[in-house]
């Protein structure tokens, strides 16, 4: 229920006021807001007595399990969000082929793609998410960008995958 409530909040916020820094907002929605809501509910329950049965009925281990599941789902969703919202060349090719009555040649499909457009969109994403910044010297990685790189480099090393691929 916690994850579903966060997902509904995410969808509503994106529909009516899409934030500039989407990943930061996803973190607020999926990681910070559940703790604040639970703390608020707990304070309300303690002051009024309403809801104490619900709080008492779930053991400490139960609460830990609930939040571990929520955070596992949230991490999975947030890690996959950039890929899901980005322009996918594979999906675009499938859409082109689906729209064609007679099929397409390789040249026709290639004509629909501009390498610069795909590159520029990724660059705009990095700037919008504040993972890189424009400086007088050119583009530079930000502390947030370094944190993301460090995390994924460590993860790839643990998995035994080459750095910078895939």
PEURHU-V386387 format. One record per backbone hydrogen bond with DSSP energy under -0.5 kcal/mol. NH is the residue of the N-H (numbers start at 1). CO is the residue of the C=O. Records with the same first field share a line. If there is no record, write none. Layout:
BEGIN
NH->CO / CO
END
This chain:
BEGIN
5->1
6->2
7->3
8->4
9->5
10->6
11->7
12->8
13->9
14->10
15->11
16->12
17->13
18->14
22->20
25->21
26->22
27->23
28->24
29->25
30->26
31->27
32->27
33->28
35->31
36->32
37->33
38->34
39->35
40->36
41->37
42->38
43->39
44->40
45->41
46->42
47->43
48->44
49->45
52->49
55->51
56->52
57->53
58->54 / 55
59->57
63->59
64->60
65->61
66->62
67->63
68->64
69->65
70->66
71->67
72->68
73->69
74->70
75->71
76->72
77->73
78->74
79->75
80->76
81->77
82->78
84->80
85->81
86->82
89->87
92->88
93->89
94->90
95->91
96->92
97->93
98->94
99->95
100->96
109->105
110->106
111->107
112->108 / 109
113->110
118->114
119->115
120->116
121->117
122->118
123->119
124->120
125->121
126->122
127->123
128->124
129->125
130->127
131->126
132->126
133->140
135->133 / 138
138->135
140->133
142->131
146->142
147->143
148->144
149->145
150->146
151->147
152->148
153->149
154->150
155->151
156->152
157->153
158->154
159->155
160->156 / 157
161->156
165->162
END
